[in-house]
């Protein structure tokens, strides 16, 4: 299954031997994992009673206050480890592989020697006092930092943290405050004490003190523990390279480290922000080009707990298996532990992305599909998406701090192609990812509002992570779900905001308790077309009901309409024409509206292959409204042969058994004039389905346009009932009602002379 233990090892696309110890995670005090810490530690460092280290800096880094530089830092990666652990070898192996325009590699001792002046070198440095040595060490790292900043390159530096002679009771820390202010990442080279001892013994180039493996072990453990603690306090990413693991799962240090360090170079907040805004520009440009019209309004949707009640991140990890502990169900996921310890910072979201990246790519896609299959959007937002699709001046985008790929699949699976052309800006996995934070959401909204786009932005979100976006938008709507599932901290954050809030709230379902006072945070009903909030976005008569689908202007519809309007055609020929129309509307519109499901079929070459049919086709009832609807209903039935077929002259002909366990009812009539018959059948079905909201699809050859208006009863019901849809070959502005030879039913069955 999924190797969940890989998840925290892929931060910044490091190969698995580089097991990252996140700076927010305390090092465990014993091999037994504490209950409040992550189980993915690369090493287990036992509790030490480290000696009091004498420091050459003004203050010990263990007690000095942490100062965060205000200027953005360039990426500087420190390579640390005991003398003999292979720091110089590590750099030497990859020096030629690093692109010099992106990276500059430093051996710390060489930089110090270069600062000693003409004719002087490391021997002269070693003869200095401790205070003088500290001065040169700080000058060296500051020089590196300034050079990286000036040349916009990332630095890779090999250095020392402490020295600990065997006869001393304590080590001497040579880490300085300037180091603390410079390094953004640290890799510590961990070598087994016995191996390290043998290396030092065999090294004939460098003269090192001969110390026992036990002392080397104590020294190494102290360095890792103290560097890990400093990293945690200073926001430095800290990792341990296990020297015993040269390759794991096919990843090679020789092959992968250059690309890893490229990620170091490119992964800065400002660079990420540039990519995010470029993505926004591309989306808007493409939408305008596709629509060929001026887009004036954009709706920005958060995803989890906003569009749906579900938390897809939690459900994703619930399907990931840990090799020793099984599924994460009922336990905090790696991502939850990262945010719990680190907060919702840029760094935390980067770590979360690489935690997801630890899942095998094939399994990642499989889990995304499985979770997306279970996601159900709120009816309120399905209705809103229909309205957006019907309005050429509107567009929508989903902006999530969750998984972009998962939500792309969710949108792909929406009925009626509602998610088509709606882009997702979200976080990704190990590679090809943007980092989307609460601040990113705010930047996206500001980009949409400001030049060059100048769009009116309506944003929807549910939690404090969405507040920057909601407040930046022209109109922000807080989505309020069930009390047990909604964000617990959102209420407190809203209370802190200055009045007036300039925000709205929508209650899903309508019976839930609102947030704050509704005079402070007014309630909008996304299912009520007469709600002032919706009227401001969708003025009356600007568009037809969003749940009306028709082919009026399509050439195919014009061809199929011709025989139905030809006065010389009647009887069997006309019935065949109506049957073709039924089949066309079923395959072209109902399949999009309801969706398809796969099933196995025998291939002509003898093997099995995948076929498609209407989603829940066996649980569909086709009702032919007699008598004019029968021929078209036969065409619908031809497209969906597994569906139940029913003749009904009156609504009472629809019995409870016709609705039991059914997903969709398809009412078929040749013409819908004032909609009286449709409304009667709808009332009958809604009365029998006991509030289950069974989907009703009305199929007709012709629908009167006037009946679709907001001032007409059928039009009002369509706008109110999100589970009622009308599919028509064409809309007609002709209010003529046929009689005798012009009545459709008479023409279909050759009874024109009887009228």
C-alpha positions as CSV (number, residue, x, y, z in Angstrom):
1,X,0.0,0.0,0.0
2,X,1.2,3.6,0.6
3,X,4.6,4.0,2.3
4,X,3.4,6.8,4.6
5,X,6.7,6.8,6.4
6,X,8.2,8.4,3.3
7,X,6.0,11.5,3.6
8,X,8.1,13.7,5.8
9,X,11.3,12.7,4.0
10,X,10.6,14.5,0.8
11,X,10.6,18.1,2.1
12,X,12.3,20.3,-0.6
13,X,12.5,17.1,-2.8
14,X,15.3,15.7,-0.7
15,X,16.0,12.1,-1.5
16,X,15.0,9.7,1.3
17,X,18.4,9.4,2.9
18,X,18.0,13.1,3.9
19,X,15.5,12.5,6.6
20,X,14.2,16.0,7.6
21,X,13.7,16.8,11.2
22,X,11.3,19.6,10.9
23,X,12.4,22.7,12.9
24,X,9.1,22.8,14.8
25,X,9.5,19.2,16.1
26,X,11.3,18.6,19.4
27,X,14.0,15.9,19.3
28,X,12.7,12.9,21.2
29,X,14.1,12.3,24.5
30,X,14.2,8.5,24.2
31,X,13.6,5.8,21.5
32,X,10.0,5.7,22.7
33,X,8.0,8.2,20.7
34,X,6.3,10.8,22.8
35,X,2.5,10.9,22.4
36,X,2.5,14.5,21.1
37,X,5.3,14.1,18.5
38,X,5.5,12.9,15.0
39,X,6.6,9.3,14.4
40,X,8.7,10.1,11.4
41,X,12.0,11.0,13.1
42,X,15.0,10.0,11.2
43,X,16.9,9.3,14.4
44,X,16.1,8.8,18.0
45,X,18.4,10.9,20.2
46,X,18.5,9.8,23.8
47,X,18.3,12.3,26.6
48,X,21.7,13.9,27.1
49,X,23.0,15.9,30.0
50,X,25.1,18.0,27.7
51,X,28.0,19.7,29.3
52,X,27.9,23.4,29.6
53,X,29.4,24.5,26.4
54,X,31.8,27.4,26.4
55,X,31.1,29.7,23.5
56,X,33.3,32.2,21.7
57,X,30.2,34.3,20.8
58,X,29.0,37.0,23.1
59,X,26.2,34.7,24.2
60,X,25.7,31.0,24.0
61,X,23.3,30.2,21.2
62,X,21.4,28.1,23.6
63,X,20.5,31.1,25.6
64,X,20.8,34.0,23.2
65,X,17.6,35.6,22.0
66,X,16.6,34.8,18.5
67,X,16.4,37.8,16.2
68,X,14.6,37.4,12.9
69,X,16.2,39.6,10.2
70,X,13.8,41.9,8.6
71,X,15.3,41.7,5.1
72,X,14.5,38.5,3.1
73,X,17.3,36.0,3.4
74,X,18.9,34.2,0.5
75,X,19.0,30.4,0.8
76,X,22.2,29.4,2.5
77,X,22.6,25.7,3.3
78,X,25.0,24.6,6.0
79,X,26.8,21.2,5.9
80,X,27.7,20.2,9.4
81,X,29.2,17.1,11.0
82,X,32.2,16.0,13.1
83,X,35.7,16.4,11.6
84,X,36.1,13.3,9.4
85,X,32.4,12.9,8.7
86,X,32.9,13.8,5.0
87,X,31.8,17.4,4.7
88,X,34.5,18.3,2.1
89,X,33.9,15.1,0.3
90,X,30.2,15.8,0.2
91,X,30.8,19.2,-1.5
92,X,33.6,17.8,-3.7
93,X,31.4,15.1,-5.3
94,X,28.8,17.6,-6.5
95,X,30.7,20.8,-7.0
96,X,30.9,20.4,-10.8
97,X,27.2,19.5,-11.0
98,X,25.9,22.7,-9.4
99,X,24.9,25.5,-11.9
100,X,27.2,28.4,-11.0
101,X,24.6,30.9,-11.9
102,X,22.4,29.6,-9.1
103,X,24.9,28.3,-6.5
104,X,28.1,29.2,-4.9
105,X,29.9,26.6,-2.7
106,X,32.1,27.5,0.2
107,X,34.5,25.6,2.4
108,X,34.2,27.6,5.6
109,X,37.9,27.2,6.6
110,X,39.0,28.5,3.1
111,X,36.8,31.6,3.5
112,X,38.4,32.3,6.9
113,X,41.9,31.8,5.5
114,X,41.1,34.3,2.7
115,X,40.3,36.9,5.3
116,X,43.6,36.6,7.2
117,X,45.4,38.8,4.7
118,X,48.3,38.4,2.3
119,X,50.8,35.7,3.2
120,X,48.7,34.4,6.1
121,X,46.4,31.3,6.3
122,X,44.8,28.8,8.7
123,X,47.9,28.3,10.8
124,X,47.8,32.0,11.6
125,X,44.1,31.7,12.4
126,X,44.7,28.8,14.8
127,X,47.3,31.0,16.7
128,X,44.7,33.7,17.4
129,X,42.9,34.2,20.7
130,X,39.4,32.8,21.0
131,X,37.9,36.3,20.7
132,X,39.8,36.9,17.5
133,X,38.8,33.6,16.1
134,X,35.1,34.5,16.7
135,X,35.7,37.8,14.9
136,X,37.0,36.1,11.8
137,X,34.3,33.4,11.8
138,X,31.6,36.0,11.9
139,X,33.3,38.0,9.1
140,X,33.5,34.8,7.0
141,X,29.8,33.9,7.3
142,X,28.7,37.6,6.8
143,X,30.9,37.7,3.7
144,X,29.1,34.6,2.4
145,X,25.7,36.0,3.2
146,X,26.3,39.3,1.5
147,X,27.8,37.7,-1.6
148,X,24.7,35.4,-1.9
149,X,22.4,38.4,-1.4
150,X,24.3,40.5,-3.9
151,X,24.6,37.9,-6.7
152,X,21.1,36.4,-6.0
153,X,22.7,32.9,-5.6
154,X,22.2,30.3,-3.0
155,X,25.1,29.3,-0.8
156,X,26.3,25.9,0.3
157,X,28.7,26.1,3.2
158,X,30.7,23.4,5.1
159,X,31.4,24.4,8.7
160,X,31.9,23.3,12.3
161,X,29.5,23.6,15.2
162,X,31.8,22.7,18.1
163,X,35.2,21.2,19.0
164,X,35.5,18.7,21.9
165,X,38.9,17.4,22.8
166,X,38.9,14.1,24.5
167,X,40.3,15.3,27.8
168,X,37.8,18.2,28.1
169,X,34.7,17.9,30.1
170,X,32.8,20.1,27.7
171,X,33.0,21.1,24.1
172,X,33.6,24.5,22.7
173,X,30.8,25.9,20.6
174,X,32.1,27.9,17.6
175,X,28.6,28.6,16.1
176,X,28.1,32.4,16.1
177,X,25.1,34.7,16.1
178,X,26.0,35.5,12.5
179,X,25.6,31.8,11.6
180,X,22.2,31.9,13.2
181,X,21.2,34.9,11.1
182,X,22.5,33.5,7.8
183,X,21.6,29.8,7.5
184,X,18.2,28.8,6.2
185,X,18.8,25.1,5.9
186,X,21.2,22.7,7.7
187,X,22.2,19.1,6.7
188,X,24.0,17.2,9.4
189,X,26.1,14.3,8.3
190,X,25.5,11.5,10.8
191,X,28.2,8.8,10.7
192,X,28.2,5.8,13.1
193,X,30.8,6.4,15.7
194,X,32.8,3.3,14.9
195,X,32.9,4.1,11.2
196,X,33.9,7.7,12.0
197,X,36.7,6.5,14.3
198,X,38.1,4.2,11.5
199,X,37.9,7.0,8.9
200,X,39.9,9.4,11.2
201,X,42.4,6.6,11.8
202,X,43.0,6.1,8.1
203,X,43.2,9.8,7.2
204,X,46.8,10.5,6.7
205,X,46.3,14.0,5.3
206,X,44.7,15.8,8.2
207,X,46.2,15.5,11.7
208,X,43.3,14.9,14.2
209,X,43.3,14.0,17.8
210,X,42.8,10.3,18.4
211,X,39.5,9.9,20.4
212,X,37.5,6.8,21.2
213,X,34.3,5.9,19.4
214,X,32.4,6.5,22.7
215,X,33.6,10.1,22.8
216,X,32.8,10.6,19.1
217,X,29.2,9.3,19.7
218,X,28.7,11.7,22.7
219,X,30.1,14.6,20.6
220,X,27.9,13.8,17.6
221,X,24.8,13.4,19.7
222,X,25.4,16.7,21.4
223,X,25.9,18.5,18.1
224,X,22.7,17.1,16.6
225,X,20.6,17.8,19.6
226,X,21.8,21.4,20.0
227,X,21.7,22.3,16.3
228,X,18.2,20.8,16.1
229,X,17.2,23.0,19.0
230,X,18.7,26.1,17.5
231,X,17.1,25.3,14.2
232,X,13.7,25.0,15.9
233,X,14.1,28.3,17.6
234,X,15.4,30.2,14.6
235,X,13.2,28.8,11.9
236,X,16.0,26.9,10.1
237,X,15.2,23.8,8.2
238,X,17.2,20.9,9.8
239,X,17.9,17.5,8.3
240,X,20.1,14.5,9.1
241,X,21.9,12.6,6.3
242,X,22.4,9.0,7.4
243,X,25.7,8.1,6.0
244,X,24.8,4.4,6.0
245,X,22.0,4.9,3.4
246,X,23.6,5.8,0.1
247,X,20.5,5.0,-1.9
248,X,16.9,4.2,-0.9
249,X,14.0,3.4,-3.2
250,X,16.2,4.0,-6.2
251,X,17.2,7.6,-5.3
252,X,20.9,8.3,-5.6
253,X,22.8,11.1,-3.9
254,X,25.1,11.5,-6.9
255,X,22.1,11.8,-9.2
256,X,19.6,13.8,-7.1
257,X,21.5,16.3,-4.9
258,X,22.0,18.9,-7.7
259,X,18.3,19.0,-8.4
260,X,17.6,19.1,-4.7
261,X,19.7,22.1,-4.2
262,X,18.0,23.7,-7.2
263,X,14.8,23.5,-5.2
264,X,16.6,25.3,-2.3
265,X,17.6,28.1,-4.7
266,X,14.1,28.6,-6.2
267,X,11.9,28.0,-3.2
268,X,11.6,31.5,-1.7
269,X,8.4,33.2,-0.7
270,X,8.9,36.0,-3.2
271,X,9.6,33.6,-6.0
272,X,6.5,31.6,-5.0
273,X,4.4,34.7,-4.9
274,X,5.5,35.6,-8.4
275,X,4.5,32.2,-9.7
276,X,1.1,32.4,-8.0
277,X,0.3,35.8,-9.5
278,X,1.5,34.6,-12.9
279,X,-0.9,31.7,-12.6
280,X,-3.8,34.1,-11.8
281,X,-2.9,36.2,-14.9
282,X,-2.9,33.1,-17.1
283,X,-6.3,31.9,-15.8
284,X,-8.0,35.3,-16.4
285,X,-6.4,35.7,-19.9
286,X,-7.6,32.2,-20.9
287,X,-11.1,32.7,-19.6
288,X,-11.5,36.0,-21.5
289,X,-10.1,34.5,-24.7
290,X,-12.5,31.5,-24.4
291,X,-15.6,33.6,-23.6
292,X,-14.8,36.2,-26.2
293,X,-16.4,38.8,-24.0
294,X,-15.6,41.2,-21.2
295,X,-15.5,39.4,-17.8
296,X,-16.4,41.8,-15.0
297,X,-17.0,39.5,-12.0
298,X,-15.1,36.6,-10.5
299,X,-16.2,34.3,-7.7
300,X,-13.3,32.9,-5.6
301,X,-14.1,29.7,-3.7
302,X,-12.2,28.1,-0.9
303,X,-12.6,24.3,-1.2
304,X,-12.7,22.1,2.0
305,X,-15.5,23.0,4.4
306,X,-16.7,25.7,2.0
307,X,-17.8,24.0,-1.2
308,X,-18.5,20.8,0.7
309,X,-18.8,19.7,4.3
310,X,-15.9,17.4,3.9
311,X,-12.2,17.8,4.7
312,X,-10.4,16.2,1.8
313,X,-7.0,16.5,3.4
314,X,-8.1,14.4,6.4
315,X,-9.8,11.9,4.1
316,X,-6.7,11.7,2.0
317,X,-4.5,10.7,4.9
318,X,-7.2,8.4,6.2
319,X,-6.4,6.3,3.1
320,X,-2.6,6.4,3.5
321,X,-1.1,3.5,5.3
322,X,1.9,3.6,7.7
323,X,4.0,0.4,7.4
324,X,4.1,-0.1,11.1
325,X,1.0,1.6,12.5
326,X,-1.6,1.1,9.7
327,X,-3.9,3.8,8.5
328,X,-3.9,7.3,9.9
329,X,-7.6,7.0,10.7
330,X,-8.2,8.3,14.2
331,X,-4.7,9.7,14.5
332,X,-3.2,13.0,13.5
333,X,-1.9,13.0,10.0
334,X,1.7,14.2,9.2
335,X,0.2,17.4,7.9
336,X,-1.9,18.0,11.0
337,X,1.1,17.6,13.1
338,X,3.1,20.0,11.0
339,X,0.5,22.7,11.3
340,X,-0.1,21.9,15.0
341,X,3.5,22.5,15.8
342,X,4.5,25.1,13.2
343,X,1.3,27.1,12.6
344,X,0.0,28.1,9.1
345,X,3.2,29.6,7.9
346,X,4.8,29.5,4.5
347,X,7.4,27.1,5.8
348,X,4.6,24.8,7.2
349,X,2.8,24.7,3.9
350,X,6.0,23.8,2.1
351,X,6.6,21.0,4.5
352,X,3.0,19.8,4.1
353,X,3.5,19.8,0.3
354,X,6.5,17.6,0.6
355,X,4.8,15.3,3.1
356,X,2.2,14.7,0.4
357,X,5.1,14.2,-2.0
358,X,6.3,11.3,0.0
359,X,3.3,9.3,-1.2
360,X,4.1,7.2,-4.3
361,X,2.9,9.1,-7.4
362,X,0.7,6.3,-8.6
363,X,-0.8,5.9,-5.1
364,X,-1.2,9.6,-4.8
365,X,-3.3,9.8,-7.9
366,X,-5.3,6.8,-6.9
367,X,-6.1,8.3,-3.5
368,X,-7.0,11.6,-5.0
369,X,-9.5,9.9,-7.2
370,X,-10.9,7.8,-4.4
371,X,-11.4,10.9,-2.1
372,X,-12.8,13.0,-5.0
373,X,-15.4,10.3,-5.7
374,X,-16.8,10.7,-2.2
375,X,-17.0,14.5,-2.3
376,X,-20.4,16.0,-2.6
377,X,-20.8,19.7,-3.1
378,X,-23.4,21.7,-1.3
379,X,-26.5,22.3,-3.4
380,X,-26.0,26.0,-2.8
381,X,-22.8,26.0,-4.6
382,X,-23.9,23.7,-7.4
383,X,-26.7,26.3,-8.0
384,X,-24.2,29.1,-7.9
385,X,-22.0,27.4,-10.5
386,X,-24.9,27.0,-12.8
387,X,-25.6,30.7,-12.6
388,X,-22.0,31.5,-13.3
389,X,-22.0,29.3,-16.3
390,X,-25.1,31.0,-17.7
391,X,-23.6,34.5,-17.2
392,X,-21.0,35.3,-19.8
393,X,-19.6,38.2,-17.7
394,X,-18.7,35.9,-14.8
395,X,-16.0,33.4,-14.0
396,X,-15.0,31.3,-11.1
397,X,-11.8,30.0,-9.6
398,X,-11.1,27.6,-6.6
399,X,-8.3,28.7,-4.3
400,X,-7.4,26.2,-1.7
401,X,-4.6,25.6,0.8
402,X,-5.4,21.9,0.2
403,X,-4.4,19.6,-2.7
404,X,-4.8,21.2,-6.1
405,X,-4.9,17.8,-7.9
406,X,-7.6,16.4,-5.7
407,X,-9.9,19.4,-6.3
408,X,-9.3,19.3,-10.0
409,X,-10.7,15.8,-10.0
410,X,-13.6,16.9,-7.9
411,X,-14.5,19.5,-10.5
412,X,-14.0,17.1,-13.3
413,X,-16.6,14.8,-11.8
414,X,-19.3,17.4,-11.2
415,X,-22.6,16.8,-13.1
416,X,-23.6,18.9,-16.0
417,X,-19.9,19.7,-16.7
418,X,-20.3,22.4,-14.0
419,X,-16.6,22.2,-13.2
420,X,-15.5,22.5,-16.8
421,X,-13.1,25.5,-17.3
422,X,-13.0,26.3,-13.6
423,X,-9.3,26.3,-12.6
424,X,-7.9,25.4,-9.2
425,X,-5.0,27.2,-7.5
426,X,-3.8,25.1,-4.7
427,X,-0.9,23.3,-3.1
428,X,0.8,20.3,-4.7
429,X,3.2,17.5,-3.9
430,X,6.9,17.2,-4.1
431,X,7.4,18.7,-7.6
432,X,5.5,21.2,-9.8
433,X,3.9,22.9,-6.9
434,X,2.8,26.3,-5.8
435,X,2.6,27.1,-2.1
436,X,-0.8,28.5,-1.2
437,X,-1.1,30.2,2.2
438,X,-3.6,32.5,3.7
439,X,-1.4,35.4,2.5
440,X,-1.4,33.9,-1.0
441,X,-5.2,33.9,-1.0
442,X,-5.2,37.6,-0.2
443,X,-2.6,38.2,-2.9
444,X,-4.8,36.4,-5.5
445,X,-7.8,38.4,-4.7
446,X,-5.9,41.7,-4.8
447,X,-4.4,40.7,-8.2
448,X,-7.9,40.0,-9.5
449,X,-9.2,43.3,-8.2
450,X,-6.3,45.5,-9.3
451,X,-4.9,46.4,-12.7
452,X,-4.7,44.9,-15.2
453,X,-7.8,42.8,-14.4
454,X,-10.0,45.2,-12.4
455,X,-12.6,42.5,-11.6
456,X,-15.3,42.6,-9.0
457,X,-14.4,39.8,-6.6
458,X,-16.8,37.8,-4.5
459,X,-15.0,35.4,-2.2
460,X,-16.3,32.4,-0.1
461,X,-14.5,30.8,2.8
462,X,-15.2,29.2,6.2
463,X,-12.1,29.5,8.4
464,X,-9.5,32.0,9.7
465,X,-7.3,30.8,6.8
466,X,-9.8,32.5,4.5
467,X,-10.2,35.7,6.3
468,X,-7.4,37.6,4.5
469,X,-9.1,36.7,1.2
470,X,-12.6,37.5,2.4
471,X,-11.5,40.9,3.7
472,X,-9.6,41.7,0.5
473,X,-12.6,40.9,-1.7
474,X,-15.3,43.4,-2.8
475,X,-17.8,41.0,-1.1
476,X,-16.8,38.2,1.3
477,X,-19.1,35.4,2.4
478,X,-18.4,33.3,5.4
479,X,-19.8,29.8,4.9
480,X,-21.3,28.5,8.2
481,X,-21.7,24.7,8.4
482,X,-22.9,22.3,11.1
483,X,-21.7,23.4,14.5
484,X,-19.8,20.2,15.2
485,X,-17.8,20.5,11.9
486,X,-17.3,24.2,11.5
487,X,-14.1,26.0,12.4
488,X,-13.9,26.5,16.2
489,X,-11.6,29.5,16.0
490,X,-13.5,31.5,13.3
491,X,-15.9,33.0,15.8
492,X,-13.0,34.5,17.8
493,X,-11.3,35.8,14.8
494,X,-14.5,37.5,13.5
495,X,-15.1,39.1,16.9
496,X,-11.6,40.7,16.8
497,X,-12.2,42.4,13.5
498,X,-13.1,46.2,13.5
499,X,-16.7,47.1,12.7
500,X,-18.3,47.3,10.2
501,X,-17.2,43.9,8.9
502,X,-18.4,44.3,5.3
503,X,-18.9,40.5,5.3
504,X,-21.9,38.2,4.9
505,X,-22.6,34.7,6.0
506,X,-24.5,31.8,4.4
507,X,-25.9,29.0,6.5
508,X,-25.6,25.5,5.2
509,X,-28.1,24.0,6.0
510,X,-30.4,26.9,6.7
511,X,-31.2,25.5,10.2
512,X,-27.7,25.9,11.7
513,X,-26.9,28.6,14.2
514,X,-25.4,31.7,12.6
515,X,-22.1,33.3,13.6
516,X,-22.2,36.5,15.6
517,X,-25.3,38.7,15.4
518,X,-27.0,38.6,12.0
519,X,-27.1,42.4,12.0
520,X,-23.3,42.4,12.2
521,X,-22.9,39.5,9.8
522,X,-26.0,39.5,7.5
523,X,-27.3,36.1,6.2
524,X,-27.6,35.4,2.5
525,X,-29.5,32.6,1.0
526,X,-27.7,31.2,-2.0
527,X,-30.7,29.1,-3.1
528,X,-33.2,32.1,-3.1
529,X,-33.0,34.0,-6.4
530,X,-34.8,36.9,-4.8
531,X,-32.1,37.3,-2.1
532,X,-30.8,40.9,-2.4
533,X,-27.2,39.6,-2.4
534,X,-27.9,37.3,-5.4
535,X,-29.9,40.0,-7.1
536,X,-27.0,42.3,-7.0
537,X,-24.9,39.7,-8.8
538,X,-27.6,38.2,-11.1
539,X,-30.2,40.9,-11.9
540,X,-33.6,39.5,-12.9
541,X,-34.1,38.5,-16.5
542,X,-30.4,38.7,-17.2
543,X,-30.3,35.0,-17.7
544,X,-32.5,31.9,-17.9
545,X,-32.7,29.5,-15.0
546,X,-29.3,27.8,-14.5
547,X,-31.0,24.4,-14.4
548,X,-32.4,24.8,-18.0
549,X,-30.4,23.1,-20.7
550,X,-31.3,23.6,-24.4
551,X,-29.9,23.2,-27.9
552,X,-31.8,26.0,-29.5
553,X,-28.9,27.6,-31.5
554,X,-27.1,24.3,-32.3
555,X,-27.1,23.2,-35.9
556,X,-27.9,19.7,-34.8
557,X,-31.1,21.0,-33.1
558,X,-32.1,22.9,-36.3
559,X,-31.8,19.7,-38.3
560,X,-33.9,17.6,-35.9
561,X,-36.5,20.4,-35.5
562,X,-37.2,20.5,-39.2
563,X,-39.4,17.4,-39.5
564,X,-41.3,18.3,-36.4
565,X,-42.3,21.6,-38.0
566,X,-43.0,20.2,-41.4
567,X,-46.8,20.1,-41.8
568,X,-46.6,17.3,-44.4
569,X,-45.0,14.9,-41.8
570,X,-47.1,13.1,-39.3
571,X,-47.8,9.6,-37.9
572,X,-44.9,7.0,-37.9
573,X,-42.4,9.4,-39.6
574,X,-43.1,12.1,-37.0
575,X,-42.9,9.6,-34.2
576,X,-39.5,8.4,-35.4
577,X,-38.3,12.1,-35.5
578,X,-39.5,12.5,-31.9
579,X,-37.7,9.3,-30.9
580,X,-34.5,10.6,-32.4
581,X,-34.9,13.8,-30.5
582,X,-35.4,11.9,-27.3
583,X,-32.2,9.8,-27.9
584,X,-30.3,13.0,-28.8
585,X,-31.4,14.9,-25.6
586,X,-30.6,11.9,-23.5
587,X,-27.1,11.3,-24.8
588,X,-26.2,15.0,-25.2
589,X,-27.6,16.6,-22.0
590,X,-28.9,14.0,-19.5
591,X,-25.6,12.2,-19.5
592,X,-23.8,15.5,-18.7
593,X,-26.4,16.4,-16.1
594,X,-26.5,13.1,-14.3
595,X,-23.1,11.7,-15.1
596,X,-21.8,8.3,-16.4
597,X,-20.5,5.2,-14.7
598,X,-18.1,2.5,-16.1
599,X,-18.8,-1.2,-16.5
600,X,-17.1,-4.1,-18.1
601,X,-18.0,-5.2,-21.6
602,X,-16.6,-7.9,-24.0
603,X,-14.3,-6.5,-26.7
604,X,-14.7,-7.6,-30.3
605,X,-11.1,-8.9,-30.0
606,X,-12.0,-11.3,-27.2
607,X,-10.9,-9.4,-24.1
608,X,-12.8,-7.2,-21.7
609,X,-12.9,-3.5,-22.0
610,X,-14.6,-0.5,-20.4
611,X,-18.1,0.6,-21.4
612,X,-20.2,3.5,-20.1
613,X,-23.8,4.0,-19.1
614,X,-25.9,6.5,-17.3
615,X,-24.9,6.9,-13.6
616,X,-27.4,4.8,-11.6
617,X,-29.2,3.8,-14.8
618,X,-30.9,0.9,-13.2
619,X,-32.2,3.3,-10.6
620,X,-33.8,5.6,-13.1
621,X,-37.5,5.9,-14.0
622,X,-38.6,7.3,-17.4
623,X,-42.2,8.6,-17.3
624,X,-43.9,9.2,-20.7
625,X,-46.5,11.9,-20.2
626,X,-49.3,10.5,-22.4
627,X,-49.8,10.7,-25.1
628,X,-47.5,13.3,-26.7
629,X,-44.5,12.3,-24.7
630,X,-44.4,8.6,-25.6
631,X,-42.3,8.7,-28.8
632,X,-39.6,10.9,-27.3
633,X,-39.6,8.8,-24.1
634,X,-38.9,5.7,-26.3
635,X,-35.8,7.6,-27.6
636,X,-34.7,8.3,-24.1
637,X,-35.3,4.7,-23.2
638,X,-33.2,3.6,-26.2
639,X,-30.3,5.6,-24.7
640,X,-30.9,4.2,-21.2
641,X,-32.2,0.7,-21.7
642,X,-31.8,-0.4,-18.1
643,X,-34.2,2.3,-16.8
644,X,-37.7,1.6,-15.7
645,X,-40.4,2.8,-18.1
646,X,-43.8,4.2,-17.1
647,X,-46.8,5.6,-18.9
648,X,-48.6,8.3,-17.0
649,X,-51.6,10.3,-18.0
650,X,-52.1,11.8,-14.6
651,X,-49.8,12.5,-11.7
652,X,-51.6,9.8,-9.7
653,X,-50.2,7.3,-12.1
654,X,-46.9,7.7,-10.4
655,X,-46.9,5.3,-7.5
656,X,-44.5,5.0,-4.5
657,X,-43.0,1.8,-6.0
658,X,-41.9,3.8,-9.1
659,X,-39.8,6.1,-6.9
660,X,-38.5,3.6,-4.3
661,X,-34.7,3.6,-4.3
662,X,-34.6,5.6,-7.5
663,X,-32.0,8.3,-8.1
664,X,-33.5,10.1,-11.1
665,X,-37.0,10.5,-12.6
666,X,-37.2,11.6,-16.2
667,X,-40.5,13.2,-17.2
668,X,-40.9,13.3,-21.0
669,X,-43.4,15.4,-22.9
670,X,-43.3,16.8,-26.5
671,X,-44.1,20.4,-25.5
672,X,-44.0,22.5,-22.3
673,X,-46.3,25.5,-22.7
674,X,-47.2,27.1,-19.4
675,X,-45.7,24.2,-17.3
676,X,-48.9,23.3,-15.5
677,X,-48.5,19.6,-16.2
678,X,-44.8,19.6,-15.2
679,X,-45.6,21.4,-11.9
680,X,-48.4,18.9,-11.0
681,X,-46.1,15.9,-11.6
682,X,-43.3,17.6,-9.6
683,X,-45.7,18.1,-6.7
684,X,-46.7,14.5,-6.8
685,X,-43.1,13.2,-6.9
686,X,-41.9,15.6,-4.2
687,X,-44.8,14.4,-2.0
688,X,-43.9,10.8,-2.4
689,X,-40.1,11.0,-2.0
690,X,-40.3,12.2,1.6
691,X,-37.8,15.0,1.3
692,X,-35.1,12.9,-0.3
693,X,-34.7,15.4,-3.1
694,X,-34.8,12.9,-5.9
695,X,-33.5,14.4,-9.2
696,X,-36.3,15.3,-11.7
697,X,-35.3,15.9,-15.3
698,X,-38.0,17.1,-17.7
699,X,-37.3,16.3,-21.3
700,X,-39.2,18.2,-24.0
701,X,-38.9,19.0,-27.7
702,X,-40.1,22.6,-27.2
703,X,-40.3,24.8,-24.1
704,X,-42.0,28.2,-24.0
705,X,-39.4,30.8,-23.1
706,X,-41.9,32.9,-21.2
707,X,-42.6,30.0,-18.9
708,X,-38.9,30.1,-17.8
709,X,-39.1,33.7,-16.6
710,X,-38.7,34.7,-13.0
711,X,-42.3,36.0,-13.1
712,X,-43.8,32.7,-14.1
713,X,-44.6,29.9,-11.7
714,X,-42.5,27.3,-13.4
715,X,-39.6,29.7,-13.7
716,X,-39.8,30.5,-10.0
717,X,-39.9,26.8,-9.1
718,X,-36.9,26.1,-11.3
719,X,-34.9,28.8,-9.5
720,X,-36.0,27.4,-6.1
721,X,-35.6,23.7,-6.7
722,X,-32.0,22.8,-7.4
723,X,-33.0,19.2,-8.1
724,X,-35.4,20.0,-10.9
725,X,-34.0,20.4,-14.4
726,X,-35.4,21.0,-17.9
727,X,-33.8,19.7,-21.0
728,X,-35.2,21.0,-24.3
729,X,-34.3,20.8,-28.0
730,X,-35.3,24.4,-28.4
731,X,-36.9,27.4,-26.7
732,X,-39.8,29.1,-28.4
733,X,-41.0,32.7,-28.2
734,X,-44.2,31.6,-30.0
735,X,-47.1,31.5,-27.5
736,X,-49.3,29.6,-30.0
737,X,-51.1,26.5,-28.6
738,X,-51.9,23.9,-31.2
739,X,-55.3,22.6,-31.9
740,X,-56.6,20.0,-34.4
741,X,-54.1,19.6,-37.2
742,X,-51.6,21.7,-35.4
743,X,-51.7,19.8,-32.1
744,X,-48.5,17.7,-31.7
745,X,-50.3,14.7,-30.1
746,X,-52.8,14.6,-33.0
747,X,-50.0,14.8,-35.6
748,X,-48.0,12.1,-33.8
749,X,-50.9,9.6,-33.8
750,X,-52.9,10.5,-36.9
751,X,-56.0,11.8,-35.0
752,X,-56.1,15.3,-36.4
753,X,-59.6,14.7,-38.0
754,X,-61.0,13.8,-34.5
755,X,-60.4,17.2,-33.0
